[in-house]
Amino acid sequence: MLRLCQSCGMPMSDKGLAPGREIGGSISPYYCHLCYDEGVFLQPEIRLSSMQHLVIHALQRNGWPKMVAWVATRHLPFLRRWR
Ligand SMILES: [Zn+2]
């Protein structure tokens, strides 16, 4: 099943991002390892607009056209972290 990180919105899967970990080492059901580890957000102060910016750049590095990457970040406000 494809799960999206509820912070950056990128897919977590065997081929995608690894999930983050909770305190004690269990796997986070919500957040990827770039956003979250040891039970805390790695960038606790980051704002939604900055996260969208980061994700657009990450997707562009993976060969996504900028416009498509931008569209792909429009759902971030609806994710668990930002609601
Ligand atoms: Zn993430």
PDB file of the backbone (N, CA, C, O) and the ligand in Angstrom, with CONECT records:
HET     ZN  A 101       1
ATOM      1  N   MET A   1       0.847  -1.190   0.000  1.00  0.00           N
ATOM      2  CA  MET A   1       0.000   0.000   0.000  1.00  0.00           C
ATOM      3  C   MET A   1       0.885   1.244   0.000  1.00  0.00           C
ATOM      4  O   MET A   1       1.878   1.319   0.724  1.00  0.00           O
ATOM      5  N   LEU A   2       0.518   2.181  -0.796  1.00  0.00           N
ATOM      6  CA  LEU A   2       1.276   3.418  -0.854  1.00  0.00           C
ATOM      7  C   LEU A   2       0.834   4.350   0.272  1.00  0.00           C
ATOM      8  O   LEU A   2      -0.338   4.711   0.379  1.00  0.00           O
ATOM      9  N   ARG A   3       1.781   4.723   1.089  1.00  0.00           N
ATOM     10  CA  ARG A   3       1.478   5.697   2.125  1.00  0.00           C
ATOM     11  C   ARG A   3       2.287   6.957   1.857  1.00  0.00           C
ATOM     12  O   ARG A   3       3.437   6.897   1.423  1.00  0.00           O
ATOM     13  N   LEU A   4       1.671   8.084   2.122  1.00  0.00           N
ATOM     14  CA  LEU A   4       2.361   9.347   1.962  1.00  0.00           C
ATOM     15  C   LEU A   4       2.806   9.840   3.331  1.00  0.00           C
ATOM     16  O   LEU A   4       2.064   9.760   4.310  1.00  0.00           O
ATOM     17  N   CYS A   5       4.023  10.347   3.378  1.00  0.00           N
ATOM     18  CA  CYS A   5       4.471  11.005   4.603  1.00  0.00           C
ATOM     19  C   CYS A   5       3.507  12.143   4.911  1.00  0.00           C
ATOM     20  O   CYS A   5       3.185  12.948   4.037  1.00  0.00           O
ATOM     21  N   GLN A   6       3.055  12.205   6.141  1.00  0.00           N
ATOM     22  CA  GLN A   6       2.053  13.203   6.517  1.00  0.00           C
ATOM     23  C   GLN A   6       2.682  14.549   6.886  1.00  0.00           C
ATOM     24  O   GLN A   6       2.034  15.405   7.488  1.00  0.00           O
ATOM     25  N   SER A   7       3.925  14.717   6.524  1.00  0.00           N
ATOM     26  CA  SER A   7       4.610  15.995   6.696  1.00  0.00           C
ATOM     27  C   SER A   7       5.042  16.563   5.352  1.00  0.00           C
ATOM     28  O   SER A   7       4.705  17.698   5.015  1.00  0.00           O
ATOM     29  N   CYS A   8       5.800  15.763   4.572  1.00  0.00           N
ATOM     30  CA  CYS A   8       6.305  16.264   3.288  1.00  0.00           C
ATOM     31  C   CYS A   8       5.465  15.775   2.109  1.00  0.00           C
ATOM     32  O   CYS A   8       5.602  16.292   1.000  1.00  0.00           O
ATOM     33  N   GLY A   9       4.597  14.788   2.333  1.00  0.00           N
ATOM     34  CA  GLY A   9       3.702  14.333   1.282  1.00  0.00           C
ATOM     35  C   GLY A   9       4.322  13.402   0.269  1.00  0.00           C
ATOM     36  O   GLY A   9       3.675  13.026  -0.708  1.00  0.00           O
ATOM     37  N   MET A  10       5.571  13.024   0.488  1.00  0.00           N
ATOM     38  CA  MET A  10       6.210  12.130  -0.470  1.00  0.00           C
ATOM     39  C   MET A  10       5.923  10.676  -0.092  1.00  0.00           C
ATOM     40  O   MET A  10       5.726  10.360   1.082  1.00  0.00           O
ATOM     41  N   PRO A  11       5.901   9.798  -1.093  1.00  0.00           N
ATOM     42  CA  PRO A  11       5.514   8.414  -0.818  1.00  0.00           C
ATOM     43  C   PRO A  11       6.562   7.657  -0.010  1.00  0.00           C
ATOM     44  O   PRO A  11       7.766   7.778  -0.236  1.00  0.00           O
ATOM     45  N   MET A  12       6.063   6.881   0.931  1.00  0.00           N
ATOM     46  CA  MET A  12       6.919   5.989   1.708  1.00  0.00           C
ATOM     47  C   MET A  12       6.657   4.574   1.218  1.00  0.00           C
ATOM     48  O   MET A  12       5.515   4.115   1.217  1.00  0.00           O
ATOM     49  N   SER A  13       7.698   3.890   0.807  1.00  0.00           N
ATOM     50  CA  SER A  13       7.567   2.527   0.305  1.00  0.00           C
ATOM     51  C   SER A  13       8.953   1.926   0.247  1.00  0.00           C
ATOM     52  O   SER A  13       9.936   2.556   0.635  1.00  0.00           O
ATOM     53  N   ASP A  14       9.022   0.700  -0.242  1.00  0.00           N
ATOM     54  CA  ASP A  14      10.331   0.066  -0.395  1.00  0.00           C
ATOM     55  C   ASP A  14      11.231   0.871  -1.324  1.00  0.00           C
ATOM     56  O   ASP A  14      12.436   0.988  -1.104  1.00  0.00           O
ATOM     57  N   LYS A  15      10.616   1.424  -2.368  1.00  0.00           N
ATOM     58  CA  LYS A  15      11.406   2.194  -3.330  1.00  0.00           C
ATOM     59  C   LYS A  15      11.466   3.673  -2.979  1.00  0.00           C
ATOM     60  O   LYS A  15      12.363   4.389  -3.425  1.00  0.00           O
ATOM     61  N   GLY A  16      10.504   4.130  -2.174  1.00  0.00           N
ATOM     62  CA  GLY A  16      10.450   5.535  -1.822  1.00  0.00           C
ATOM     63  C   GLY A  16      11.205   5.806  -0.541  1.00  0.00           C
ATOM     64  O   GLY A  16      12.248   5.210  -0.273  1.00  0.00           O
ATOM     65  N   LEU A  17      10.667   6.704   0.232  1.00  0.00           N
ATOM     66  CA  LEU A  17      11.316   7.092   1.472  1.00  0.00           C
ATOM     67  C   LEU A  17      11.078   6.043   2.545  1.00  0.00           C
ATOM     68  O   LEU A  17      10.000   5.456   2.635  1.00  0.00           O
ATOM     69  N   ALA A  18      12.098   5.821   3.351  1.00  0.00           N
ATOM     70  CA  ALA A  18      11.920   4.960   4.519  1.00  0.00           C
ATOM     71  C   ALA A  18      11.113   5.727   5.564  1.00  0.00           C
ATOM     72  O   ALA A  18      11.218   6.950   5.658  1.00  0.00           O
ATOM     73  N   PRO A  19      10.316   5.015   6.341  1.00  0.00           N
ATOM     74  CA  PRO A  19       9.582   5.705   7.407  1.00  0.00           C
ATOM     75  C   PRO A  19      10.515   6.150   8.532  1.00  0.00           C
ATOM     76  O   PRO A  19      11.589   5.581   8.726  1.00  0.00           O
ATOM     77  N   GLY A  20      10.089   7.172   9.267  1.00  0.00           N
ATOM     78  CA  GLY A  20      10.815   7.587  10.453  1.00  0.00           C
ATOM     79  C   GLY A  20      10.555   6.631  11.605  1.00  0.00           C
ATOM     80  O   GLY A  20       9.777   5.684  11.491  1.00  0.00           O
ATOM     81  N   ARG A  21      11.225   6.903  12.716  1.00  0.00           N
ATOM     82  CA  ARG A  21      11.080   6.024  13.877  1.00  0.00           C
ATOM     83  C   ARG A  21      10.578   6.803  15.084  1.00  0.00           C
ATOM     84  O   ARG A  21      10.859   7.986  15.275  1.00  0.00           O
ATOM     85  N   GLU A  22       9.831   6.076  15.873  1.00  0.00           N
ATOM     86  CA  GLU A  22       9.388   6.616  17.151  1.00  0.00           C
ATOM     87  C   GLU A  22      10.490   6.421  18.189  1.00  0.00           C
ATOM     88  O   GLU A  22      11.462   5.705  17.947  1.00  0.00           O
ATOM     89  N   ILE A  23      10.333   7.062  19.344  1.00  0.00           N
ATOM     90  CA  ILE A  23      11.241   6.784  20.454  1.00  0.00           C
ATOM     91  C   ILE A  23      11.178   5.285  20.751  1.00  0.00           C
ATOM     92  O   ILE A  23      10.093   4.714  20.861  1.00  0.00           O
ATOM     93  N   GLY A  24      12.335   4.659  20.879  1.00  0.00           N
ATOM     94  CA  GLY A  24      12.364   3.220  21.115  1.00  0.00           C
ATOM     95  C   GLY A  24      12.569   2.426  19.842  1.00  0.00           C
ATOM     96  O   GLY A  24      12.832   1.225  19.892  1.00  0.00           O
ATOM     97  N   GLY A  25      12.448   3.102  18.675  1.00  0.00           N
ATOM     98  CA  GLY A  25      12.839   2.450  17.432  1.00  0.00           C
ATOM     99  C   GLY A  25      11.711   1.876  16.603  1.00  0.00           C
ATOM    100  O   GLY A  25      11.959   1.374  15.506  1.00  0.00           O
ATOM    101  N   SER A  26      10.468   1.931  17.092  1.00  0.00           N
ATOM    102  CA  SER A  26       9.378   1.428  16.258  1.00  0.00           C
ATOM    103  C   SER A  26       9.141   2.376  15.086  1.00  0.00           C
ATOM    104  O   SER A  26       9.532   3.543  15.119  1.00  0.00           O
ATOM    105  N   ILE A  27       8.499   1.854  14.065  1.00  0.00           N
ATOM    106  CA  ILE A  27       8.322   2.591  12.816  1.00  0.00           C
ATOM    107  C   ILE A  27       7.159   3.568  12.939  1.00  0.00           C
ATOM    108  O   ILE A  27       6.086   3.210  13.426  1.00  0.00           O
ATOM    109  N   SER A  28       7.376   4.791  12.501  1.00  0.00           N
ATOM    110  CA  SER A  28       6.280   5.758  12.501  1.00  0.00           C
ATOM    111  C   SER A  28       5.280   5.420  11.401  1.00  0.00           C
ATOM    112  O   SER A  28       5.675   5.189  10.258  1.00  0.00           O
ATOM    113  N   PRO A  29       4.002   5.389  11.728  1.00  0.00           N
ATOM    114  CA  PRO A  29       3.006   5.135  10.679  1.00  0.00           C
ATOM    115  C   PRO A  29       2.727   6.363   9.822  1.00  0.00           C
ATOM    116  O   PRO A  29       2.049   6.258   8.800  1.00  0.00           O
ATOM    117  N   TYR A  30       3.237   7.524  10.221  1.00  0.00           N
ATOM    118  CA  TYR A  30       2.823   8.765   9.560  1.00  0.00           C
ATOM    119  C   TYR A  30       3.932   9.491   8.808  1.00  0.00           C
ATOM    120  O   TYR A  30       3.677  10.122   7.782  1.00  0.00           O
ATOM    121  N   TYR A  31       5.162   9.406   9.312  1.00  0.00           N
ATOM    122  CA  TYR A  31       6.175  10.329   8.803  1.00  0.00           C
ATOM    123  C   TYR A  31       7.419   9.602   8.297  1.00  0.00           C
ATOM    124  O   TYR A  31       7.806   8.547   8.800  1.00  0.00           O
ATOM    125  N   CYS A  32       8.030  10.216   7.275  1.00  0.00           N
ATOM    126  CA  CYS A  32       9.230   9.615   6.691  1.00  0.00           C
ATOM    127  C   CYS A  32      10.469   9.970   7.508  1.00  0.00           C
ATOM    128  O   CYS A  32      10.425  10.807   8.409  1.00  0.00           O
ATOM    129  N   HIS A  33      11.573   9.311   7.165  1.00  0.00           N
ATOM    130  CA  HIS A  33      12.796   9.479   7.957  1.00  0.00           C
ATOM    131  C   HIS A  33      13.460  10.836   7.724  1.00  0.00           C
ATOM    132  O   HIS A  33      14.305  11.256   8.515  1.00  0.00           O
ATOM    133  N   LEU A  34      13.083  11.521   6.643  1.00  0.00           N
ATOM    134  CA  LEU A  34      13.647  12.853   6.418  1.00  0.00           C
ATOM    135  C   LEU A  34      12.950  13.896   7.275  1.00  0.00           C
ATOM    136  O   LEU A  34      13.525  14.938   7.586  1.00  0.00           O
ATOM    137  N   CYS A  35      11.723  13.617   7.653  1.00  0.00           N
ATOM    138  CA  CYS A  35      10.929  14.573   8.425  1.00  0.00           C
ATOM    139  C   CYS A  35      10.978  14.292   9.926  1.00  0.00           C
ATOM    140  O   CYS A  35      10.817  15.203  10.737  1.00  0.00           O
ATOM    141  N   TYR A  36      11.198  13.039  10.290  1.00  0.00           N
ATOM    142  CA  TYR A  36      10.866  12.617  11.642  1.00  0.00           C
ATOM    143  C   TYR A  36      11.783  11.484  12.049  1.00  0.00           C
ATOM    144  O   TYR A  36      11.973  10.531  11.293  1.00  0.00           O
ATOM    145  N   ASP A  37      12.355  11.582  13.249  1.00  0.00           N
ATOM    146  CA  ASP A  37      13.153  10.469  13.758  1.00  0.00           C
ATOM    147  C   ASP A  37      13.164  10.547  15.273  1.00  0.00           C
ATOM    148  O   ASP A  37      13.094  11.631  15.853  1.00  0.00           O
ATOM    149  N   GLU A  38      13.254   9.378  15.910  1.00  0.00           N
ATOM    150  CA  GLU A  38      13.313   9.300  17.370  1.00  0.00           C
ATOM    151  C   GLU A  38      12.143  10.041  18.011  1.00  0.00           C
ATOM    152  O   GLU A  38      12.272  10.610  19.095  1.00  0.00           O
ATOM    153  N   GLY A  39      11.002  10.027  17.327  1.00  0.00           N
ATOM    154  CA  GLY A  39       9.799  10.589  17.924  1.00  0.00           C
ATOM    155  C   GLY A  39       9.651  12.095  17.807  1.00  0.00           C
ATOM    156  O   GLY A  39       8.725  12.674  18.375  1.00  0.00           O
ATOM    157  N   VAL A  40      10.562  12.740  17.069  1.00  0.00           N
ATOM    158  CA  VAL A  40      10.457  14.195  16.914  1.00  0.00           C
ATOM    159  C   VAL A  40      10.652  14.601  15.454  1.00  0.00           C
ATOM    160  O   VAL A  40      11.299  13.898  14.678  1.00  0.00           O
ATOM    161  N   PHE A  41      10.077  15.753  15.098  1.00  0.00           N
ATOM    162  CA  PHE A  41      10.326  16.302  13.775  1.00  0.00           C
ATOM    163  C   PHE A  41      11.756  16.830  13.710  1.00  0.00           C
ATOM    164  O   PHE A  41      12.242  17.465  14.646  1.00  0.00           O
ATOM    165  N   LEU A  42      12.421  16.556  12.588  1.00  0.00           N
ATOM    166  CA  LEU A  42      13.810  16.978  12.430  1.00  0.00           C
ATOM    167  C   LEU A  42      13.907  18.483  12.181  1.00  0.00           C
ATOM    168  O   LEU A  42      14.936  19.098  12.462  1.00  0.00           O
ATOM    169  N   GLN A  43      12.858  19.059  11.665  1.00  0.00           N
ATOM    170  CA  GLN A  43      12.811  20.518  11.478  1.00  0.00           C
ATOM    171  C   GLN A  43      11.530  21.029  12.130  1.00  0.00           C
ATOM    172  O   GLN A  43      10.566  21.361  11.441  1.00  0.00           O
ATOM    173  N   PRO A  44      11.524  21.091  13.461  1.00  0.00           N
ATOM    174  CA  PRO A  44      10.260  21.403  14.152  1.00  0.00           C
ATOM    175  C   PRO A  44       9.723  22.798  13.845  1.00  0.00           C
ATOM    176  O   PRO A  44       8.527  23.047  14.001  1.00  0.00           O
ATOM    177  N   GLU A  45      10.592  23.707  13.410  1.00  0.00           N
ATOM    178  CA  GLU A  45      10.155  25.085  13.182  1.00  0.00           C
ATOM    179  C   GLU A  45       9.708  25.333  11.744  1.00  0.00           C
ATOM    180  O   GLU A  45       9.215  26.413  11.418  1.00  0.00           O
ATOM    181  N   ILE A  46       9.881  24.337  10.892  1.00  0.00           N
ATOM    182  CA  ILE A  46       9.632  24.593   9.466  1.00  0.00           C
ATOM    183  C   ILE A  46       8.156  24.916   9.238  1.00  0.00           C
ATOM    184  O   ILE A  46       7.267  24.324   9.851  1.00  0.00           O
ATOM    185  N   ARG A  47       7.929  25.859   8.351  1.00  0.00           N
ATOM    186  CA  ARG A  47       6.560  26.236   8.020  1.00  0.00           C
ATOM    187  C   ARG A  47       6.115  25.489   6.773  1.00  0.00           C
ATOM    188  O   ARG A  47       6.923  24.978   5.998  1.00  0.00           O
ATOM    189  N   LEU A  48       4.826  25.448   6.616  1.00  0.00           N
ATOM    190  CA  LEU A  48       4.253  24.731   5.474  1.00  0.00           C
ATOM    191  C   LEU A  48       4.828  25.231   4.146  1.00  0.00           C
ATOM    192  O   LEU A  48       5.184  24.433   3.280  1.00  0.00           O
ATOM    193  N   SER A  49       4.916  26.547   3.994  1.00  0.00           N
ATOM    194  CA  SER A  49       5.396  27.078   2.711  1.00  0.00           C
ATOM    195  C   SER A  49       6.845  26.659   2.456  1.00  0.00           C
ATOM    196  O   SER A  49       7.226  26.396   1.315  1.00  0.00           O
ATOM    197  N   SER A  50       7.651  26.598   3.519  1.00  0.00           N
ATOM    198  CA  SER A  50       9.041  26.174   3.359  1.00  0.00           C
ATOM    199  C   SER A  50       9.116  24.694   3.014  1.00  0.00           C
ATOM    200  O   SER A  50       9.943  24.274   2.205  1.00  0.00           O
ATOM    201  N   MET A  51       8.246  23.914   3.634  1.00  0.00           N
ATOM    202  CA  MET A  51       8.207  22.484   3.318  1.00  0.00           C
ATOM    203  C   MET A  51       7.830  22.276   1.854  1.00  0.00           C
ATOM    204  O   MET A  51       8.427  21.448   1.167  1.00  0.00           O
ATOM    205  N   GLN A  52       6.848  23.021   1.385  1.00  0.00           N
ATOM    206  CA  GLN A  52       6.460  22.897  -0.018  1.00  0.00           C
ATOM    207  C   GLN A  52       7.638  23.235  -0.929  1.00  0.00           C
ATOM    208  O   GLN A  52       7.858  22.572  -1.943  1.00  0.00           O
ATOM    209  N   HIS A  53       8.378  24.253  -0.566  1.00  0.00           N
ATOM    210  CA  HIS A  53       9.556  24.655  -1.316  1.00  0.00           C
ATOM    211  C   HIS A  53      10.580  23.522  -1.371  1.00  0.00           C
ATOM    212  O   HIS A  53      11.108  23.197  -2.435  1.00  0.00           O
ATOM    213  N   LEU A  54      10.850  22.927  -0.210  1.00  0.00           N
ATOM    214  CA  LEU A  54      11.819  21.827  -0.133  1.00  0.00           C
ATOM    215  C   LEU A  54      11.388  20.655  -1.007  1.00  0.00           C
ATOM    216  O   LEU A  54      12.198  20.055  -1.714  1.00  0.00           O
ATOM    217  N   VAL A  55      10.102  20.342  -0.944  1.00  0.00           N
ATOM    218  CA  VAL A  55       9.606  19.184  -1.680  1.00  0.00           C
ATOM    219  C   VAL A  55       9.690  19.443  -3.184  1.00  0.00           C
ATOM    220  O   VAL A  55      10.061  18.556  -3.953  1.00  0.00           O
ATOM    221  N   ILE A  56       9.344  20.658  -3.596  1.00  0.00           N
ATOM    222  CA  ILE A  56       9.453  20.992  -5.021  1.00  0.00           C
ATOM    223  C   ILE A  56      10.884  20.782  -5.505  1.00  0.00           C
ATOM    224  O   ILE A  56      11.111  20.205  -6.569  1.00  0.00           O
ATOM    225  N   HIS A  57      11.843  21.254  -4.716  1.00  0.00           N
ATOM    226  CA  HIS A  57      13.248  21.084  -5.121  1.00  0.00           C
ATOM    227  C   HIS A  57      13.659  19.615  -5.139  1.00  0.00           C
ATOM    228  O   HIS A  57      14.382  19.174  -6.032  1.00  0.00           O
ATOM    229  N   ALA A  58      13.192  18.865  -4.146  1.00  0.00           N
ATOM    230  CA  ALA A  58      13.527  17.433  -4.102  1.00  0.00           C
ATOM    231  C   ALA A  58      12.964  16.711  -5.327  1.00  0.00           C
ATOM    232  O   ALA A  58      13.639  15.878  -5.930  1.00  0.00           O
ATOM    233  N   LEU A  59      11.732  17.036  -5.684  1.00  0.00           N
ATOM    234  CA  LEU A  59      11.117  16.390  -6.845  1.00  0.00           C
ATOM    235  C   LEU A  59      11.824  16.794  -8.131  1.00  0.00           C
ATOM    236  O   LEU A  59      12.010  15.974  -9.030  1.00  0.00           O
ATOM    237  N   GLN A  60      12.219  18.069  -8.212  1.00  0.00           N
ATOM    238  CA  GLN A  60      12.936  18.521  -9.411  1.00  0.00           C
ATOM    239  C   GLN A  60      14.274  17.791  -9.558  1.00  0.00           C
ATOM    240  O   GLN A  60      14.695  17.461 -10.666  1.00  0.00           O
ATOM    241  N   ARG A  61      14.939  17.545  -8.411  1.00  0.00           N
ATOM    242  CA  ARG A  61      16.192  16.787  -8.477  1.00  0.00           C
ATOM    243  C   ARG A  61      15.941  15.380  -9.000  1.00  0.00           C
ATOM    244  O   ARG A  61      16.827  14.758  -9.586  1.00  0.00           O
ATOM    245  N   ASN A  62      14.730  14.885  -8.785  1.00  0.00           N
ATOM    246  CA  ASN A  62      14.372  13.559  -9.287  1.00  0.00           C
ATOM    247  C   ASN A  62      13.796  13.614 -10.702  1.00  0.00           C
ATOM    248  O   ASN A  62      13.255  12.626 -11.198  1.00  0.00           O
ATOM    249  N   GLY A  63      13.917  14.771 -11.341  1.00  0.00           N
ATOM    250  CA  GLY A  63      13.547  14.862 -12.736  1.00  0.00           C
ATOM    251  C   GLY A  63      12.130  15.327 -13.016  1.00  0.00           C
ATOM    252  O   GLY A  63      11.684  15.330 -14.163  1.00  0.00           O
ATOM    253  N   TRP A  64      11.410  15.727 -11.944  1.00  0.00           N
ATOM    254  CA  TRP A  64      10.050  16.225 -12.166  1.00  0.00           C
ATOM    255  C   TRP A  64      10.112  17.634 -12.742  1.00  0.00           C
ATOM    256  O   TRP A  64      10.922  18.446 -12.295  1.00  0.00           O
ATOM    257  N   PRO A  65       9.269  17.937 -13.728  1.00  0.00           N
ATOM    258  CA  PRO A  65       9.147  19.334 -14.167  1.00  0.00           C
ATOM    259  C   PRO A  65       8.655  20.197 -13.001  1.00  0.00           C
ATOM    260  O   PRO A  65       7.873  19.739 -12.168  1.00  0.00           O
ATOM    261  N   LYS A  66       9.124  21.455 -12.951  1.00  0.00           N
ATOM    262  CA  LYS A  66       8.798  22.303 -11.811  1.00  0.00           C
ATOM    263  C   LYS A  66       7.297  22.458 -11.615  1.00  0.00           C
ATOM    264  O   LYS A  66       6.801  22.418 -10.489  1.00  0.00           O
ATOM    265  N   MET A  67       6.575  22.636 -12.723  1.00  0.00           N
ATOM    266  CA  MET A  67       5.130  22.847 -12.609  1.00  0.00           C
ATOM    267  C   MET A  67       4.434  21.625 -11.998  1.00  0.00           C
ATOM    268  O   MET A  67       3.531  21.760 -11.172  1.00  0.00           O
ATOM    269  N   VAL A  68       4.858  20.463 -12.405  1.00  0.00           N
ATOM    270  CA  VAL A  68       4.266  19.227 -11.881  1.00  0.00           C
ATOM    271  C   VAL A  68       4.610  19.079 -10.393  1.00  0.00           C
ATOM    272  O   VAL A  68       3.774  18.681  -9.582  1.00  0.00           O
ATOM    273  N   ALA A  69       5.856  19.409 -10.062  1.00  0.00           N
ATOM    274  CA  ALA A  69       6.279  19.341  -8.661  1.00  0.00           C
ATOM    275  C   ALA A  69       5.457  20.309  -7.809  1.00  0.00           C
ATOM    276  O   ALA A  69       5.064  19.986  -6.688  1.00  0.00           O
ATOM    277  N   TRP A  70       5.207  21.487  -8.351  1.00  0.00           N
ATOM    278  CA  TRP A  70       4.410  22.475  -7.627  1.00  0.00           C
ATOM    279  C   TRP A  70       3.003  21.927  -7.371  1.00  0.00           C
ATOM    280  O   TRP A  70       2.490  21.999  -6.254  1.00  0.00           O
ATOM    281  N   VAL A  71       2.404  21.394  -8.398  1.00  0.00           N
ATOM    282  CA  VAL A  71       1.050  20.833  -8.251  1.00  0.00           C
ATOM    283  C   VAL A  71       1.052  19.732  -7.181  1.00  0.00           C
ATOM    284  O   VAL A  71       0.115  19.608  -6.393  1.00  0.00           O
ATOM    285  N   ALA A  72       2.120  18.943  -7.178  1.00  0.00           N
ATOM    286  CA  ALA A  72       2.191  17.807  -6.258  1.00  0.00           C
ATOM    287  C   ALA A  72       2.283  18.247  -4.792  1.00  0.00           C
ATOM    288  O   ALA A  72       2.034  17.445  -3.892  1.00  0.00           O
ATOM    289  N   THR A  73       2.632  19.494  -4.550  1.00  0.00           N
ATOM    290  CA  THR A  73       2.737  19.960  -3.155  1.00  0.00           C
ATOM    291  C   THR A  73       1.473  20.680  -2.694  1.00  0.00           C
ATOM    292  O   THR A  73       1.403  21.134  -1.552  1.00  0.00           O
ATOM    293  N   ARG A  74       0.488  20.788  -3.558  1.00  0.00           N
ATOM    294  CA  ARG A  74      -0.731  21.520  -3.172  1.00  0.00           C
ATOM    295  C   ARG A  74      -1.549  20.763  -2.135  1.00  0.00           C
ATOM    296  O   ARG A  74      -2.406  21.359  -1.482  1.00  0.00           O
ATOM    297  N   HIS A  75      -1.310  19.469  -1.964  1.00  0.00           N
ATOM    298  CA  HIS A  75      -2.092  18.711  -0.981  1.00  0.00           C
ATOM    299  C   HIS A  75      -1.473  18.761   0.412  1.00  0.00           C
ATOM    300  O   HIS A  75      -2.062  18.256   1.367  1.00  0.00           O
ATOM    301  N   LEU A  76      -0.300  19.360   0.539  1.00  0.00           N
ATOM    302  CA  LEU A  76       0.357  19.343   1.849  1.00  0.00           C
ATOM    303  C   LEU A  76      -0.482  19.958   2.976  1.00  0.00           C
ATOM    304  O   LEU A  76      -0.437  19.456   4.099  1.00  0.00           O
ATOM    305  N   PRO A  77      -1.245  21.027   2.715  1.00  0.00           N
ATOM    306  CA  PRO A  77      -2.037  21.596   3.826  1.00  0.00           C
ATOM    307  C   PRO A  77      -3.039  20.621   4.426  1.00  0.00           C
ATOM    308  O   PRO A  77      -3.539  20.847   5.528  1.00  0.00           O
ATOM    309  N   PHE A  78      -3.336  19.540   3.715  1.00  0.00           N
ATOM    310  CA  PHE A  78      -4.342  18.592   4.205  1.00  0.00           C
ATOM    311  C   PHE A  78      -3.724  17.408   4.937  1.00  0.00           C
ATOM    312  O   PHE A  78      -4.435  16.537   5.439  1.00  0.00           O
ATOM    313  N   LEU A  79      -2.420  17.382   4.991  1.00  0.00           N
ATOM    314  CA  LEU A  79      -1.760  16.283   5.693  1.00  0.00           C
ATOM    315  C   LEU A  79      -1.812  16.494   7.205  1.00  0.00           C
ATOM    316  O   LEU A  79      -1.986  17.608   7.698  1.00  0.00           O
ATOM    317  N   ARG A  80      -1.654  15.390   7.914  1.00  0.00           N
ATOM    318  CA  ARG A  80      -1.802  15.375   9.377  1.00  0.00           C
ATOM    319  C   ARG A  80      -1.001  16.486  10.071  1.00  0.00           C
ATOM    320  O   ARG A  80      -1.501  17.136  10.989  1.00  0.00           O
ATOM    321  N   ARG A  81       0.239  16.697   9.627  1.00  0.00           N
ATOM    322  CA  ARG A  81       1.088  17.666  10.321  1.00  0.00           C
ATOM    323  C   ARG A  81       0.575  19.087  10.208  1.00  0.00           C
ATOM    324  O   ARG A  81       0.778  19.897  11.113  1.00  0.00           O
ATOM    325  N   TRP A  82      -0.080  19.393   9.118  1.00  0.00           N
ATOM    326  CA  TRP A  82      -0.404  20.791   8.788  1.00  0.00           C
ATOM    327  C   TRP A  82      -1.874  21.144   8.973  1.00  0.00           C
ATOM    328  O   TRP A  82      -2.250  22.312   8.882  1.00  0.00           O
ATOM    329  N   ARG A  83      -2.697  20.151   9.229  1.00  0.00           N
ATOM    330  CA  ARG A  83      -4.124  20.413   9.377  1.00  0.00           C
ATOM    331  C   ARG A  83      -4.394  21.286  10.596  1.00  0.00           C
ATOM    332  O   ARG A  83      -5.548  21.611  10.879  1.00  0.00           O
TER     333      ARG A  83
HETATM  334 ZN    ZN A 101       8.430  13.345   5.087  1.00  0.00          ZN2+
END
